[in-house]
C-alpha cells in the first residue's frame, strides 16, 4: 500500500468543491467521522533491471521486510490485549513466506516483470484463486493477500498535516488498518465488504468505516472534505454539516445510566462480532442489544449450518460472559442479500420461516445460555413470534419496523418477552421515504413518535422491556424523546456507548419533552433536545 500525502488539500486540476454529495455504500464499522480525504493506492514501478536474479532477490527481500513488519505489528497488538486482531494480522506473515507465492513471483520475473510488479502479479493471482473458492473464510483471505502484495511492493508515506483524515482506497487489508495513526478518523473504501478482516480491525479500533462505495470515491482529490457514516453506510463529499472532528481516543462510561430525575436506562451495543463487543464493553456497555449475525454470511454460497453459526457466536458470547446478548436471527433480504438468495423478495423473519431448516440450525446454535435472548427481525404479527417459540426456549423479542407491526404492538407484546424498535425502517415506512436516501432521518416527526408511543404503551401494558436499536438510539435529538416515551434500553454503535450514556445521565424532564414533541404539528416543532 502506498500512502499519498494529503496535507494541504491541493485540488489543482480538480473540480472545485460543490454541493454536498452522498455516495451510498455499506456500513462496516459504526460511528460517524469527518476529515480531509487521504487517498491511498499503488505507485508506479521502475523498469526491470535486466538481471532476473537481482530482481528475484529484491522481491524476496521486500516480502521478508513485509513479513517482519507484520510480525512486529502483531506483537504490538497482542501486547495491547488485542489478540483477535493480532491473529488476523499474523496470517500475513505466513503468506509472505509461502513457497507457492515465491514460485509465482519467480515466474513473473522470468517473464520480464520487475520485482514490485512481480509481487503484485503473484499476490493478485493467489488472491483471485482464493476468491474463487466456495468457502467464505478463504475468500476473506483474498483481500489479505492483496494487502501483503501492496505492502511489499510499495514505499509507505504518511500524510502530512495534523488531520483529521478520512482514508480513501479501493480496498485495504487488516494490517493497513491496524497501523493507522490517531490522525485517521475514518475509512471509506470503493470495494470491500462489511465482513472483511479490515472491517473487523476497524470495529476493534472504533474507526467508522464504509465499504462498497464505488469508483466515484476514487475520483476525489486529496484534501476533499469527506464524512463517513458507519451506521448508515454513506460517504458524504463536501458535507454541509460535518460531524465534529473526532480522534480515536475512547471515552468510558462509569456507573449505571440514570437520568437526573431517576429513570434507569440500560445502554447496550450493536455489534457484528467480538471486536465491536470488546470496544463497547470497555466503554461501559451493559451487553449487546443487537448482534447482527447476517453480516458474517453476506458472501455465503448457502444457508449457514449450525457449526458455522457456533463459530460466529462463541467468541461473542465468551466476551459477554452472562451479560445481555441479544442475537438477531439472520436478517437477510433487501440490502443484505447473499448470492444464494439473489432472486428472493422476502425479508427478515418471513424469509426464515420459509426456510425452517435454516432457522432451526441458528436457533440450535444460539441455545439458552444465561443472558442470551433471540431477536426476530421485521415481525409482522403475533403468529411470527409463536411460530419461532415452538423451536426455542430462549427469551424472544420482536422487532417492530413497520407501521403495520406498530399497529399490532399489543398482540405482539402479549406473546413476546421483549420488544425492540428498528427506527430506521419504521421511520421510512411511516413517512413513505427511502431509508437510504440522502438527508436527515426524521424520526422526531410526530407521526413516527406516535407509533413509538403506541409500541411503548403496549410494552408497558404487558410488562415487557422496550429497546430501541436503530440510529435514533444515539441521536442527541431523539434520546430525550425515547426515554420520555418509556424506552428502557438504548442499543448503539460501540463507538457511541459512552456519549449515549452521558446523554442519558444529563436528562431531566424527558416525559414532558416527549409529550410536547407528540403534540407538535410537524417535525420542525417536534424536535427537542436537552
Secondary structure, 3 states (H helix, E strand, C coil): CEECCCCCCCCCCCCCCCCCEEEECEEEECCEEEEEEEEEECCCCCCCCCCHHHHHHHHHHHHHHHHHHHHHHHHHHHHCCCHHHHHHHHHHHHHHCCHHHHHHHHHHHHCCCCHHHHHHHHHHHHHHHHHHCCCHHHHHHHHHHHHHHHHHHCCCCCCCCCCCEEEEECCCCHHHHHCCCCCEEEEEECCCCCCCHHHHHHHHHCCEEEECCCHHHHHCCCCCEEEEECCCCEEEECCCCCCCCCCCCCCCCCCCEECCCCCEEEEEEEECCHHHHHHHHHHCCCEEEEEEHHHHHCCCCCCCCHHHHHHHHHHHHHHHCCCEEEEECCCCECCECCHHHCCCCCCHHHHHHCCHHHHHHHHHHHCCCCCEEEEECCCCCHHHHHHHHCCCCCEEEEEECCHHHHHCHHHHHHHCCEEEECHHHHHHHHHCCCCCCCCCCCCCCHHHHHHHHHHHHHHHHCCCEEEECCHHHHCHHHHHHHHHHCCCEEEEEHHHHHHHHHHHHCCCCHHHHHHHHHHCCCHHHHCCCC
